[in-house]
Amino acid sequence: MSSQEIPEEKHLPSEQGDAHHGGVAIADDPFADPGLPVHKPRIQDIDERAAKRSERTVAMLFTVSMLATIGFIASYVIFPVDKIVYIFPIGKVSALNFSLGLTLGVALFCIGAGAVHWARTLMSDVEVAAERHEIAAPPEVKAQVLQDFADGANESGIGRRPLIRNTMLGAMAMVPLAGVMLLRDLGPLPEEKLRKTLWAKGKLLINDNTNEPLRPEDVLVGSLTFARPEGLEEEQHDFQVQIAKAALMIVRIQPDDIKDKQELEWSHDGIVAYSKICTHVGCPISLYEQQTHHVLCPCHQSTFDLSDGARVIFGPAGHALPQLRIGVNDEGFLEALGDFEEPVGPAFWERG
């Protein structure tokens, strides 16, 4: 008989056979639920002193987190941005960056470590099996979930262990303060720097082209002259910062053509001095129309009427150009009679 003639069932082990005949015994249910392992109590479950030690450990971690957050905030105040220190074995690093990273890392780690230690030693560790159910839970299941939550909160001991609760809340409430302090990286606070310029009583008006003090006869009707305060030189390291606030444009208008009463009072024989910095985004104004006495900002076409208090007559600028009150000293030179009465430049600084 060939192998093709051998019945197929003779090649298979008997379903009910034993080991002697080469059969395989099959269990009634190979996927039977083994059940949950027997719960073994922890030392904290049976010894209140051990539970107290764990409670103090968790509270200590939360307290360290609070101290680290305070250190994070203090680092911003103590360390300047450019301070470099040597830290072994890292080498030379920024003192500010190193302290911020270290303190914030400790603050976050201690909150996490405290929560984990709390869960592993003091919260209930009894495993509970729940049958799968549809996504839309029936009312009795919702009620059961709320009851389980209440039971879990009770088993966690958060109500009975105020030391843990209070230190945890303190740590979590203080960590966000680190994020608030990061707002400092938006830039240094302007303080009063944007509200004051180099102009002051007695400062001469220096012609930007000739570098000489201006006399009234130097300013002709219909002309546009740019000036800077006396003592400000291009060689100075902060020249660009100061000229960006103190740049001045001077025009001469027939006194009868000046419509604004204050503008006339602050001028000298029709010579008016206004900030050259546009009140929209701070561009320098340089286009002057003699017949209308309008000046135009080349960036976004904001237009100001210099014969009417430099009010805005077109464009996105928020308010009129600040005027500088001027006069003539005993030597016949034009001088400032004080600083600008309002901040120069974009309008949002005036609102700050």
Disulfide bonds with the S-S distance in Angstrom:
Cys283-Cys299 2.25
